[in-house]
Amino acid sequence: MSHGPKHPAGENTTALLGLAYSALGHQIVDGVVAAGYPQRAAHSAVFAHTDLDGTRLGELARRAKMTPQAMGELVDDLEQLGYVIRSPDPTDRRAKLVVLTPTGLDCVQAAQRTIVGLESHLVDLLGERRLRGLQRALHDILDHEEPGRRR
């Protein structure tokens, strides 16, 4: 098995991580769509950051590191698809929470099943030892991130 540069990113670790993240993210979306939940890859920003009891739009935007306007467009899309609703925030009636509908929860479960399959594929591809080493290395990177930058 060759480990030399096969991608335009070459040995640029940051670029390789970004490409791998994107490839795996698209595989998750493909799995969710195949399970009967049509969506775009961009919609993952909403699903990945919505709490089970709902989350304010501004908080979703902050967590996803995007503008509230861009997040609002994604929430609008998902609302039209029936995956989320906007509901009054019980702690502040002027605010709204983005809440997953039963269909949205089913969609998240389809994503979780897809992720389990991807993890199994990664074990097959890398082997258990290399995958655990990769996970440890990624945890090390995250552990040294600036405190205010983590979710």
C-alpha positions as a printed NumPy array, in Angstrom:
array([[  0.   ,   0.   ,   0.   ],
       [  1.488,   3.329,  -1.076],
       [  1.395,   6.232,   1.355],
       [  2.905,   8.841,  -0.955],
       [  1.123,  11.977,  -2.129],
       [ -1.808,  10.99 ,  -4.364],
       [ -3.832,  14.15 ,  -3.883],
       [ -3.24 ,  17.793,  -4.8  ],
       [ -2.851,  18.48 ,  -1.076],
       [  0.376,  16.454,  -1.097],
       [  1.75 ,  16.336,   2.452],
       [ -0.195,  19.394,   3.655],
       [ -1.777,  17.956,   6.809],
       [ -4.39 ,  20.681,   7.147],
       [ -5.524,  20.252,   3.548],
       [ -5.576,  16.459,   3.899],
       [ -7.686,  16.683,   7.066],
       [-10.075,  19.038,   5.289],
       [-10.378,  16.753,   2.272],
       [-10.941,  13.693,   4.469],
       [-13.547,  15.571,   6.538],
       [-15.354,  16.63 ,   3.371],
       [-15.251,  13.143,   1.851],
       [-16.59 ,  11.502,   5.012],
       [-19.24 ,  14.204,   5.419],
       [-20.478,  13.617,   1.884],
       [-20.613,   9.874,   2.559],
       [-22.809,  10.557,   5.59 ],
       [-25.146,  12.733,   3.513],
       [-25.231,  10.069,   0.775],
       [-26.218,   7.466,   3.379],
       [-28.947,   9.682,   4.809],
       [-30.327,  10.463,   1.338],
       [-30.236,   6.741,   0.463],
       [-32.244,   6.079,   3.642],
       [-34.979,   8.344,   2.263],
       [-34.137,  11.722,   3.803],
       [-33.294,  14.122,   0.952],
       [-30.986,  16.994,   1.861],
       [-27.822,  18.833,   0.906],
       [-24.422,  18.538,   2.567],
       [-24.791,  22.1  ,   3.903],
       [-27.801,  20.99 ,   5.966],
       [-25.431,  18.986,   8.168],
       [-24.508,  22.254,   9.889],
       [-28.012,  22.365,  11.351],
       [-28.316,  18.685,  12.263],
       [-24.859,  18.548,  13.849],
       [-25.509,  21.496,  16.147],
       [-29.181,  21.198,  17.14 ],
       [-29.828,  20.077,  20.713],
       [-32.628,  17.552,  21.272],
       [-34.69 ,  20.164,  23.12 ],
       [-34.052,  22.797,  20.435],
       [-31.465,  25.502,  19.846],
       [-31.705,  29.201,  19.045],
       [-30.723,  30.167,  15.513],
       [-27.925,  32.459,  16.715],
       [-26.441,  29.643,  18.772],
       [-26.622,  27.28 ,  15.793],
       [-24.792,  29.869,  13.692],
       [-22.139,  30.36 ,  16.379],
       [-21.563,  26.617,  16.769],
       [-21.32 ,  26.125,  13.003],
       [-19.085,  29.201,  12.629],
       [-21.395,  30.826,  10.091],
       [-23.532,  33.947,   9.881],
       [-27.05 ,  33.904,  11.321],
       [-28.336,  34.775,   7.843],
       [-26.669,  31.732,   6.26 ],
       [-27.9  ,  29.499,   9.083],
       [-31.385,  30.963,   8.686],
       [-31.422,  29.926,   5.024],
       [-30.471,  26.359,   5.947],
       [-33.139,  26.25 ,   8.651],
       [-35.691,  27.588,   6.135],
       [-34.765,  24.744,   3.749],
       [-35.053,  22.108,   6.462],
       [-38.333,  23.581,   7.679],
       [-39.758,  23.242,   4.162],
       [-38.527,  19.643,   4.032],
       [-40.256,  18.916,   7.362],
       [-37.112,  18.222,   9.388],
       [-37.32 ,  21.179,  11.799],
       [-39.827,  23.683,  13.13 ],
       [-39.381,  27.022,  14.814],
       [-40.941,  26.975,  18.249],
       [-41.216,  29.681,  20.946],
       [-38.352,  29.538,  23.441],
       [-39.953,  28.846,  26.845],
       [-37.265,  30.986,  28.53 ],
       [-37.877,  33.999,  26.25 ],
       [-41.128,  34.218,  24.289],
       [-39.567,  36.702,  21.853],
       [-36.98 ,  34.129,  20.797],
       [-37.482,  30.998,  18.713],
       [-35.905,  27.585,  19.032],
       [-35.084,  25.395,  16.065],
       [-36.484,  21.993,  17.025],
       [-36.149,  18.681,  15.195],
       [-39.461,  17.151,  14.108],
       [-40.018,  13.392,  14.37 ],
       [-38.855,  13.174,  10.738],
       [-35.786,  15.229,  11.655],
       [-35.022,  12.86 ,  14.517],
       [-35.384,   9.895,  12.157],
       [-32.984,  11.638,   9.778],
       [-30.437,  12.058,  12.588],
       [-30.787,   8.36 ,  13.424],
       [-30.147,   7.509,   9.758],
       [-26.993,   9.639,   9.947],
       [-25.896,   7.84 ,  13.11 ],
       [-26.387,   4.445,  11.423],
       [-24.364,   5.675,   8.453],
       [-21.584,   6.844,  10.771],
       [-21.443,   3.412,  12.419],
       [-20.998,   1.903,   8.953],
       [-18.278,   4.427,   8.103],
       [-16.439,   3.631,  11.329],
       [-16.521,  -0.053,  10.377],
       [-15.217,   0.818,   6.902],
       [-12.403,   2.86 ,   8.469],
       [-11.405,  -0.141,  10.594],
       [-11.317,  -2.262,   7.431],
       [ -9.306,   0.4  ,   5.58 ],
       [ -6.817,   1.375,   8.281],
       [ -6.936,  -1.439,  10.792],
       [ -7.959,  -1.037,  14.41 ],
       [ -4.53 ,   0.072,  15.639],
       [ -4.009,   2.78 ,  12.999],
       [ -7.567,   4.071,  13.42 ],
       [ -7.137,   4.372,  17.212],
       [ -3.812,   6.137,  16.606],
       [ -5.504,   8.56 ,  14.222],
       [ -8.233,   9.217,  16.778],
       [ -5.642,   9.853,  19.509],
       [ -3.778,  12.271,  17.229],
       [ -6.982,  14.148,  16.413],
       [ -7.839,  14.362,  20.131],
       [ -4.353,  15.778,  20.769],
       [ -4.954,  18.476,  18.139],
       [ -8.344,  19.346,  19.638],
       [ -6.973,  19.365,  23.186],
       [ -4.506,  22.082,  22.182],
       [ -7.066,  24.297,  20.469],
       [ -7.647,  27.746,  21.943],
       [-10.26 ,  27.414,  24.738],
       [-12.66 ,  29.969,  23.254],
       [-12.654,  28.286,  19.841],
       [-14.115,  24.913,  20.85 ],
       [-17.826,  24.273,  20.885]])
